[in-house]
Amino acid sequence: MSRKGLATTVPQRLTPVAGAPLWCDAHEFGLTGDGVTNDQPALAALVDRLGEGYEADGRARVIYCPPGIYSVRDAGTVWRSGVSLIGAGSAATRFLLSNEGNRDDPVPLAYWTTLQHGADRDRHIADCTFADFEIDGSGVGMTQYNYLAKGLGLQYVVRGVFRRLGRRGAAHTGSAATAATATTSTTWAAATGALRRTW
């Protein structure tokens, strides 16, 4: 099976390099997808491990999340270059975001921004695909609008692909909630001539 299209079916296992596998089934690395367990700490640890592998050998990695509801509570995951997140389809793989522990901070599934991380043309992330899952932000409540409450807060992404992503619910921010729900995050496209968005 060709790896070019990053299909959602599980391909044959490739040999791990630089201490990090190239293709990971999220369940084998601590994510449960049971809708109850907070999967964010396991996701963050896996993104860091795979990002370090990419830095060491330049080979992109994939986290495949089988069908399930992956709960992400009270913290987002700082994303790394060379790490892709692929689900089994937007009707099958859902990331349920919640900030019940701190209503002042949004909970993005993934983020890399100018304000939080110093992202710019020289400090970008690259070679990432986000595909075939749904982000459910109905558990995020905000007292005022925050761009990170849209689910993906990614700025300065080079060679990024975003396809077949679903969104359900948005942070409750008064009148801004409608705008946040109706638009995709413009931060995805900041300085990314190679960005392809197909939804």
KOLTI-240088 format. One record per residue (C-alpha): residue in one letter; x, y, z. Coordinates in nm, 4 decimals, decimal comma. Layout:
# KOLTI-240088
<roba><code>A</code><xx>X</xx><yy>Y</yy><zz>Z</zz></roba>
...
END
This chain:
# KOLTI-240088
<roba><code>M</code><xx>0,0000</xx><yy>0,0000</yy><zz>0,0000</zz></roba>
<roba><code>S</code><xx>0,1354</xx><yy>0,3434</yy><zz>-0,0901</zz></roba>
<roba><code>R</code><xx>0,2144</xx><yy>0,5786</yy><zz>0,1998</zz></roba>
<roba><code>K</code><xx>0,1745</xx><yy>0,8860</yy><zz>-0,0221</zz></roba>
<roba><code>G</code><xx>-0,1932</xx><yy>0,9432</yy><zz>0,0514</zz></roba>
<roba><code>L</code><xx>-0,1741</xx><yy>0,8580</yy><zz>0,4253</zz></roba>
<roba><code>A</code><xx>-0,4771</xx><yy>0,6360</yy><zz>0,3970</zz></roba>
<roba><code>T</code><xx>-0,6808</xx><yy>0,5684</yy><zz>0,7080</zz></roba>
<roba><code>T</code><xx>-0,6362</xx><yy>0,1929</yy><zz>0,6823</zz></roba>
<roba><code>V</code><xx>-0,3509</xx><yy>0,0544</yy><zz>0,8882</zz></roba>
<roba><code>P</code><xx>-0,0527</xx><yy>-0,0225</yy><zz>0,6626</zz></roba>
<roba><code>Q</code><xx>0,2160</xx><yy>-0,2758</yy><zz>0,7308</zz></roba>
<roba><code>R</code><xx>0,4363</xx><yy>-0,1813</yy><zz>1,0260</zz></roba>
<roba><code>L</code><xx>0,7545</xx><yy>-0,0029</yy><zz>0,9325</zz></roba>
<roba><code>T</code><xx>1,0771</xx><yy>-0,0407</yy><zz>1,1242</zz></roba>
<roba><code>P</code><xx>1,1216</xx><yy>0,2240</yy><zz>1,3954</zz></roba>
<roba><code>V</code><xx>1,4036</xx><yy>0,4677</yy><zz>1,3343</zz></roba>
<roba><code>A</code><xx>1,5700</xx><yy>0,7203</yy><zz>1,5665</zz></roba>
<roba><code>G</code><xx>1,3906</xx><yy>0,5560</yy><zz>1,8582</zz></roba>
<roba><code>A</code><xx>1,0446</xx><yy>0,6443</yy><zz>1,7277</zz></roba>
<roba><code>P</code><xx>0,8113</xx><yy>0,4370</yy><zz>1,5093</zz></roba>
<roba><code>L</code><xx>0,6947</xx><yy>0,5780</yy><zz>1,1776</zz></roba>
<roba><code>W</code><xx>0,3322</xx><yy>0,4638</yy><zz>1,2187</zz></roba>
<roba><code>C</code><xx>0,1644</xx><yy>0,4457</yy><zz>1,5599</zz></roba>
<roba><code>D</code><xx>-0,1702</xx><yy>0,3064</yy><zz>1,6607</zz></roba>
<roba><code>A</code><xx>-0,2687</xx><yy>0,5514</yy><zz>1,9365</zz></roba>
<roba><code>H</code><xx>-0,4104</xx><yy>0,2698</yy><zz>2,1509</zz></roba>
<roba><code>E</code><xx>-0,0672</xx><yy>0,1090</yy><zz>2,1677</zz></roba>
<roba><code>F</code><xx>0,0777</xx><yy>0,4311</yy><zz>2,3124</zz></roba>
<roba><code>G</code><xx>-0,1617</xx><yy>0,5050</yy><zz>2,5972</zz></roba>
<roba><code>L</code><xx>-0,4576</xx><yy>0,6758</yy><zz>2,4317</zz></roba>
<roba><code>T</code><xx>-0,7847</xx><yy>0,4973</yy><zz>2,5107</zz></roba>
<roba><code>G</code><xx>-1,0525</xx><yy>0,6640</yy><zz>2,3007</zz></roba>
<roba><code>D</code><xx>-1,3087</xx><yy>0,5611</yy><zz>2,5620</zz></roba>
<roba><code>G</code><xx>-1,4567</xx><yy>0,9107</yy><zz>2,6067</zz></roba>
<roba><code>V</code><xx>-1,3789</xx><yy>0,9078</yy><zz>2,9802</zz></roba>
<roba><code>T</code><xx>-1,0003</xx><yy>0,8908</yy><zz>3,0208</zz></roba>
<roba><code>N</code><xx>-0,8118</xx><yy>1,2160</yy><zz>2,9575</zz></roba>
<roba><code>D</code><xx>-0,6063</xx><yy>1,1202</yy><zz>2,6511</zz></roba>
<roba><code>Q</code><xx>-0,4192</xx><yy>1,4530</yy><zz>2,6320</zz></roba>
<roba><code>P</code><xx>-0,1142</xx><yy>1,3554</yy><zz>2,8423</zz></roba>
<roba><code>A</code><xx>-0,0563</xx><yy>1,0409</yy><zz>2,6336</zz></roba>
<roba><code>L</code><xx>-0,1073</xx><yy>1,2352</yy><zz>2,3092</zz></roba>
<roba><code>A</code><xx>0,1381</xx><yy>1,5077</yy><zz>2,4158</zz></roba>
<roba><code>A</code><xx>0,4018</xx><yy>1,2499</yy><zz>2,5129</zz></roba>
<roba><code>L</code><xx>0,3604</xx><yy>1,0678</yy><zz>2,1810</zz></roba>
<roba><code>V</code><xx>0,3798</xx><yy>1,3907</yy><zz>1,9769</zz></roba>
<roba><code>D</code><xx>0,7021</xx><yy>1,4822</yy><zz>2,1593</zz></roba>
<roba><code>R</code><xx>0,8540</xx><yy>1,1384</yy><zz>2,1026</zz></roba>
<roba><code>L</code><xx>0,7673</xx><yy>1,1335</yy><zz>1,7331</zz></roba>
<roba><code>G</code><xx>0,8743</xx><yy>1,4955</yy><zz>1,6884</zz></roba>
<roba><code>E</code><xx>1,2150</xx><yy>1,4105</yy><zz>1,8340</zz></roba>
<roba><code>G</code><xx>1,2393</xx><yy>1,1198</yy><zz>1,5892</zz></roba>
<roba><code>Y</code><xx>1,1593</xx><yy>1,3527</yy><zz>1,2988</zz></roba>
<roba><code>E</code><xx>1,4256</xx><yy>1,5991</yy><zz>1,4161</zz></roba>
<roba><code>A</code><xx>1,6801</xx><yy>1,3155</yy><zz>1,4299</zz></roba>
<roba><code>D</code><xx>1,6180</xx><yy>1,1571</yy><zz>1,0900</zz></roba>
<roba><code>G</code><xx>1,3845</xx><yy>1,3818</yy><zz>0,8885</zz></roba>
<roba><code>R</code><xx>1,1243</xx><yy>1,1058</yy><zz>0,8410</zz></roba>
<roba><code>A</code><xx>0,7639</xx><yy>1,2050</yy><zz>0,9099</zz></roba>
<roba><code>R</code><xx>0,5546</xx><yy>1,0028</yy><zz>1,1563</zz></roba>
<roba><code>V</code><xx>0,1842</xx><yy>0,9221</yy><zz>1,1758</zz></roba>
<roba><code>I</code><xx>-0,0407</xx><yy>0,8815</yy><zz>1,4786</zz></roba>
<roba><code>Y</code><xx>-0,3444</xx><yy>0,6783</yy><zz>1,3766</zz></roba>
<roba><code>C</code><xx>-0,6439</xx><yy>0,7070</yy><zz>1,6102</zz></roba>
<roba><code>P</code><xx>-0,8886</xx><yy>0,4180</yy><zz>1,5646</zz></roba>
<roba><code>P</code><xx>-1,2613</xx><yy>0,4820</yy><zz>1,6068</zz></roba>
<roba><code>G</code><xx>-1,3469</xx><yy>0,6253</yy><zz>1,9466</zz></roba>
<roba><code>I</code><xx>-1,3981</xx><yy>0,9406</yy><zz>2,1487</zz></roba>
<roba><code>Y</code><xx>-1,0663</xx><yy>1,0824</yy><zz>2,2664</zz></roba>
<roba><code>S</code><xx>-1,1121</xx><yy>1,3173</yy><zz>2,5605</zz></roba>
<roba><code>V</code><xx>-0,8743</xx><yy>1,6147</yy><zz>2,5727</zz></roba>
<roba><code>R</code><xx>-0,9173</xx><yy>1,8085</yy><zz>2,8969</zz></roba>
<roba><code>D</code><xx>-0,7686</xx><yy>2,1277</yy><zz>3,0394</zz></roba>
<roba><code>A</code><xx>-0,4568</xx><yy>2,1406</yy><zz>2,8187</zz></roba>
<roba><code>G</code><xx>-0,3771</xx><yy>2,1440</yy><zz>2,4506</zz></roba>
<roba><code>T</code><xx>-0,0868</xx><yy>1,9671</yy><zz>2,2823</zz></roba>
<roba><code>V</code><xx>0,2024</xx><yy>2,1709</yy><zz>2,1494</zz></roba>
<roba><code>W</code><xx>0,2472</xx><yy>2,0243</yy><zz>1,8025</zz></roba>
<roba><code>R</code><xx>0,5790</xx><yy>1,9211</yy><zz>1,6476</zz></roba>
<roba><code>S</code><xx>0,7110</xx><yy>1,9071</yy><zz>1,2931</zz></roba>
<roba><code>G</code><xx>0,6836</xx><yy>1,5770</yy><zz>1,1132</zz></roba>
<roba><code>V</code><xx>0,3906</xx><yy>1,4457</yy><zz>1,3182</zz></roba>
<roba><code>S</code><xx>0,0566</xx><yy>1,3745</yy><zz>1,1511</zz></roba>
<roba><code>L</code><xx>-0,2744</xx><yy>1,2917</yy><zz>1,3182</zz></roba>
<roba><code>I</code><xx>-0,5052</xx><yy>1,0633</yy><zz>1,1228</zz></roba>
<roba><code>G</code><xx>-0,8401</xx><yy>0,9254</yy><zz>1,2327</zz></roba>
<roba><code>A</code><xx>-1,0731</xx><yy>0,6590</yy><zz>1,0955</zz></roba>
<roba><code>G</code><xx>-1,3146</xx><yy>0,9191</yy><zz>0,9551</zz></roba>
<roba><code>S</code><xx>-1,4991</xx><yy>1,2147</yy><zz>1,1014</zz></roba>
<roba><code>A</code><xx>-1,7961</xx><yy>0,9966</yy><zz>1,1955</zz></roba>
<roba><code>A</code><xx>-1,5700</xx><yy>0,7445</yy><zz>1,3710</zz></roba>
<roba><code>T</code><xx>-1,2829</xx><yy>0,9301</yy><zz>1,5414</zz></roba>
<roba><code>R</code><xx>-1,3756</xx><yy>1,2268</yy><zz>1,7596</zz></roba>
<roba><code>F</code><xx>-1,1659</xx><yy>1,4474</yy><zz>1,9857</zz></roba>
<roba><code>L</code><xx>-1,3841</xx><yy>1,5848</yy><zz>2,2658</zz></roba>
<roba><code>L</code><xx>-1,2313</xx><yy>1,9050</yy><zz>2,4060</zz></roba>
<roba><code>S</code><xx>-1,3115</xx><yy>2,0343</yy><zz>2,7553</zz></roba>
<roba><code>N</code><xx>-1,1804</xx><yy>2,3108</yy><zz>2,9801</zz></roba>
<roba><code>E</code><xx>-1,3911</xx><yy>2,2448</yy><zz>3,2905</zz></roba>
<roba><code>G</code><xx>-1,0837</xx><yy>2,2775</yy><zz>3,5146</zz></roba>
<roba><code>N</code><xx>-1,0033</xx><yy>2,6286</yy><zz>3,3906</zz></roba>
<roba><code>R</code><xx>-1,2701</xx><yy>2,8248</yy><zz>3,2033</zz></roba>
<roba><code>D</code><xx>-1,0223</xx><yy>3,1079</yy><zz>3,1365</zz></roba>
<roba><code>D</code><xx>-0,8116</xx><yy>2,8983</yy><zz>2,8976</zz></roba>
<roba><code>P</code><xx>-0,9262</xx><yy>2,7314</yy><zz>2,5778</zz></roba>
<roba><code>V</code><xx>-0,8235</xx><yy>2,3740</yy><zz>2,5002</zz></roba>
<roba><code>P</code><xx>-0,7030</xx><yy>2,3335</yy><zz>2,1425</zz></roba>
<roba><code>L</code><xx>-0,6397</xx><yy>1,9812</yy><zz>2,0211</zz></roba>
<roba><code>A</code><xx>-0,3087</xx><yy>2,0999</yy><zz>1,8738</zz></roba>
<roba><code>Y</code><xx>-0,1388</xx><yy>2,4365</yy><zz>1,8718</zz></roba>
<roba><code>W</code><xx>0,1774</xx><yy>2,6188</yy><zz>1,7655</zz></roba>
<roba><code>T</code><xx>0,1408</xx><yy>2,9966</yy><zz>1,7674</zz></roba>
<roba><code>T</code><xx>0,3331</xx><yy>3,3194</yy><zz>1,7565</zz></roba>
<roba><code>L</code><xx>0,2111</xx><yy>3,4329</yy><zz>2,0961</zz></roba>
<roba><code>Q</code><xx>0,2701</xx><yy>3,1082</yy><zz>2,2893</zz></roba>
<roba><code>H</code><xx>0,5697</xx><yy>2,9599</yy><zz>2,1058</zz></roba>
<roba><code>G</code><xx>0,7322</xx><yy>3,2363</yy><zz>1,9014</zz></roba>
<roba><code>A</code><xx>0,6153</xx><yy>3,0844</yy><zz>1,5727</zz></roba>
<roba><code>D</code><xx>0,7253</xx><yy>3,2772</yy><zz>1,2650</zz></roba>
<roba><code>R</code><xx>0,8691</xx><yy>3,2145</yy><zz>0,9185</zz></roba>
<roba><code>D</code><xx>1,1880</xx><yy>3,0747</yy><zz>1,0690</zz></roba>
<roba><code>R</code><xx>1,0195</xx><yy>2,8897</yy><zz>1,3596</zz></roba>
<roba><code>H</code><xx>0,7478</xx><yy>2,6990</yy><zz>1,1775</zz></roba>
<roba><code>I</code><xx>0,6244</xx><yy>2,3433</yy><zz>1,1939</zz></roba>
<roba><code>A</code><xx>0,6343</xx><yy>2,1335</yy><zz>0,8785</zz></roba>
<roba><code>D</code><xx>0,5239</xx><yy>1,8090</yy><zz>0,7202</zz></roba>
<roba><code>C</code><xx>0,2036</xx><yy>1,7580</yy><zz>0,9199</zz></roba>
<roba><code>T</code><xx>-0,1303</xx><yy>1,6164</yy><zz>0,8106</zz></roba>
<roba><code>F</code><xx>-0,4528</xx><yy>1,6395</yy><zz>1,0081</zz></roba>
<roba><code>A</code><xx>-0,7198</xx><yy>1,4226</yy><zz>0,8497</zz></roba>
<roba><code>D</code><xx>-1,0246</xx><yy>1,2050</yy><zz>0,8952</zz></roba>
<roba><code>F</code><xx>-1,1491</xx><yy>1,3013</yy><zz>1,2405</zz></roba>
<roba><code>E</code><xx>-1,3913</xx><yy>1,5355</yy><zz>1,4135</zz></roba>
<roba><code>I</code><xx>-1,3133</xx><yy>1,7997</yy><zz>1,6750</zz></roba>
<roba><code>D</code><xx>-1,5939</xx><yy>1,8480</yy><zz>1,9259</zz></roba>
<roba><code>G</code><xx>-1,5504</xx><yy>2,1745</yy><zz>2,1149</zz></roba>
<roba><code>S</code><xx>-1,8842</xx><yy>2,1609</yy><zz>2,2937</zz></roba>
<roba><code>G</code><xx>-1,7099</xx><yy>2,1075</yy><zz>2,6290</zz></roba>
<roba><code>V</code><xx>-1,5090</xx><yy>2,4298</yy><zz>2,6018</zz></roba>
<roba><code>G</code><xx>-1,6716</xx><yy>2,7304</yy><zz>2,7666</zz></roba>
<roba><code>M</code><xx>-1,5085</xx><yy>3,0715</yy><zz>2,7441</zz></roba>
<roba><code>T</code><xx>-1,5946</xx><yy>3,4034</yy><zz>2,9067</zz></roba>
<roba><code>Q</code><xx>-1,4596</xx><yy>3,5883</yy><zz>2,6012</zz></roba>
<roba><code>Y</code><xx>-1,3456</xx><yy>3,5054</yy><zz>2,2478</zz></roba>
<roba><code>N</code><xx>-1,0101</xx><yy>3,3277</yy><zz>2,2094</zz></roba>
<roba><code>Y</code><xx>-0,8773</xx><yy>3,2061</yy><zz>1,8751</zz></roba>
<roba><code>L</code><xx>-0,7420</xx><yy>2,8858</yy><zz>2,0345</zz></roba>
<roba><code>A</code><xx>-1,0993</xx><yy>2,7783</yy><zz>2,1145</zz></roba>
<roba><code>K</code><xx>-1,1443</xx><yy>2,6683</yy><zz>1,7515</zz></roba>
<roba><code>G</code><xx>-0,9785</xx><yy>2,3289</yy><zz>1,8010</zz></roba>
<roba><code>L</code><xx>-0,6602</xx><yy>2,3694</yy><zz>1,5981</zz></roba>
<roba><code>G</code><xx>-0,4462</xx><yy>2,6742</yy><zz>1,6713</zz></roba>
<roba><code>L</code><xx>-0,1671</xx><yy>2,6338</yy><zz>1,4195</zz></roba>
<roba><code>Q</code><xx>0,0300</xx><yy>2,9220</yy><zz>1,2738</zz></roba>
<roba><code>Y</code><xx>0,3218</xx><yy>2,9009</yy><zz>1,0341</zz></roba>
<roba><code>V</code><xx>0,2671</xx><yy>2,5510</yy><zz>0,9002</zz></roba>
<roba><code>V</code><xx>0,4746</xx><yy>2,4519</yy><zz>0,5971</zz></roba>
<roba><code>R</code><xx>0,3654</xx><yy>2,1549</yy><zz>0,3842</zz></roba>
<roba><code>G</code><xx>0,0579</xx><yy>2,1081</yy><zz>0,6017</zz></roba>
<roba><code>V</code><xx>-0,2482</xx><yy>1,9152</yy><zz>0,4868</zz></roba>
<roba><code>F</code><xx>-0,5923</xx><yy>1,9480</yy><zz>0,6466</zz></roba>
<roba><code>R</code><xx>-0,8631</xx><yy>1,7260</yy><zz>0,4979</zz></roba>
<roba><code>R</code><xx>-1,1925</xx><yy>1,5629</yy><zz>0,5874</zz></roba>
<roba><code>L</code><xx>-1,2077</xx><yy>1,7298</yy><zz>0,9286</zz></roba>
<roba><code>G</code><xx>-1,5388</xx><yy>1,7753</yy><zz>1,1037</zz></roba>
<roba><code>R</code><xx>-1,6232</xx><yy>2,0275</yy><zz>1,3711</zz></roba>
<roba><code>R</code><xx>-1,8983</xx><yy>2,0061</yy><zz>1,6257</zz></roba>
<roba><code>G</code><xx>-1,9715</xx><yy>2,2704</yy><zz>1,8835</zz></roba>
<roba><code>A</code><xx>-1,7493</xx><yy>2,5670</yy><zz>1,9544</zz></roba>
<roba><code>A</code><xx>-1,6443</xx><yy>2,7452</yy><zz>2,2666</zz></roba>
<roba><code>H</code><xx>-1,9280</xx><yy>2,9436</yy><zz>2,4173</zz></roba>
<roba><code>T</code><xx>-1,8126</xx><yy>3,3010</yy><zz>2,3696</zz></roba>
<roba><code>G</code><xx>-2,1300</xx><yy>3,5003</yy><zz>2,3214</zz></roba>
<roba><code>S</code><xx>-2,1580</xx><yy>3,6549</yy><zz>1,9761</zz></roba>
<roba><code>A</code><xx>-1,8128</xx><yy>3,5331</yy><zz>1,8752</zz></roba>
<roba><code>A</code><xx>-1,9248</xx><yy>3,1700</yy><zz>1,9023</zz></roba>
<roba><code>T</code><xx>-2,1224</xx><yy>3,1965</yy><zz>1,5807</zz></roba>
<roba><code>A</code><xx>-1,8267</xx><yy>3,3360</yy><zz>1,3911</zz></roba>
<roba><code>A</code><xx>-1,5926</xx><yy>3,0740</yy><zz>1,5354</zz></roba>
<roba><code>T</code><xx>-1,8272</xx><yy>2,7947</yy><zz>1,4338</zz></roba>
<roba><code>A</code><xx>-1,8942</xx><yy>2,9279</yy><zz>1,0860</zz></roba>
<roba><code>T</code><xx>-1,5312</xx><yy>2,9762</yy><zz>0,9837</zz></roba>
<roba><code>T</code><xx>-1,2254</xx><yy>2,7587</yy><zz>0,9780</zz></roba>
<roba><code>S</code><xx>-0,9283</xx><yy>2,8822</yy><zz>1,1718</zz></roba>
<roba><code>T</code><xx>-0,7465</xx><yy>3,1416</yy><zz>0,9655</zz></roba>
<roba><code>T</code><xx>-0,4397</xx><yy>3,0813</yy><zz>1,1791</zz></roba>
<roba><code>W</code><xx>-0,3856</xx><yy>2,7534</yy><zz>0,9932</zz></roba>
<roba><code>A</code><xx>-0,2976</xx><yy>2,9415</yy><zz>0,6793</zz></roba>
<roba><code>A</code><xx>-0,0538</xx><yy>3,1980</yy><zz>0,8181</zz></roba>
<roba><code>A</code><xx>0,2505</xx><yy>3,2149</yy><zz>0,5918</zz></roba>
<roba><code>T</code><xx>0,1957</xx><yy>2,8718</yy><zz>0,4378</zz></roba>
<roba><code>G</code><xx>0,2082</xx><yy>2,8954</yy><zz>0,0645</zz></roba>
<roba><code>A</code><xx>0,2048</xx><yy>2,5143</yy><zz>0,0516</zz></roba>
<roba><code>L</code><xx>-0,0977</xx><yy>2,4656</yy><zz>0,2770</zz></roba>
<roba><code>R</code><xx>-0,3798</xx><yy>2,2627</yy><zz>0,1254</zz></roba>
<roba><code>R</code><xx>-0,7195</xx><yy>2,2669</yy><zz>0,2892</zz></roba>
<roba><code>T</code><xx>-0,9845</xx><yy>2,0526</yy><zz>0,1251</zz></roba>
<roba><code>W</code><xx>-1,2909</xx><yy>2,0931</yy><zz>0,3441</zz></roba>
END
